[in-house]
Amino acid sequence: MKQTKEKILEAAFVLMLKNGINGVSTSDIANALGVARSLPYKHFKNKKELVLESFKLFFWDRFIPEKTNSQDSLRQVIEFCEQNLRDIISNSGRDFGAKIDIFSYNALYIEALKHEPKFKRYSIERAVHFRKIVLRAIRRGEIKNVGVEFIMRVNWDILGRAVDVITETSKQKNLENMISDIWKFYWLIKK
């Protein structure tokens, strides 16, 4: 069962997917949840904080845990990422009459980077964290050293691509293609 705070974050995220960052108010979020307008303010100082926390959760923290265990392999991180990607695309938004698609997800990510400086800084921190995971995998001999930046870019390109949205009609197939490609790349670089 989702906690109230996570429900608020999810409602905000789903509404921003449909309407953009500036097209959503805290009243809209409360209405989507069927609660009093004041409820979001019990968990967040203001809308800006709510938006930032929503972006952190749905764009980063649900994929690469902030406190990744030093013993975790890149494979374990990819497995965690896959499970959370499936959950976000398949389950998030149901309570609000919406289903998240990759194209809308990526468009909101770009909008967030452009308009939310704190989120941009957080994204850079999280990319640095992922870089450390990749470096650790190379040092341990889990994967070949084909270039840390190259490995990171291929993974982000696979997760961030919109080509499947344009060429395929099935959102589930788009998701499966992305996950399949992440694993194919992993097996290509695995030692």
Order of alpha helices (4+ residues) and beta strands (2+ residues): alpha-alpha-alpha-alpha-alpha-alpha-alpha-alpha-alpha-alpha
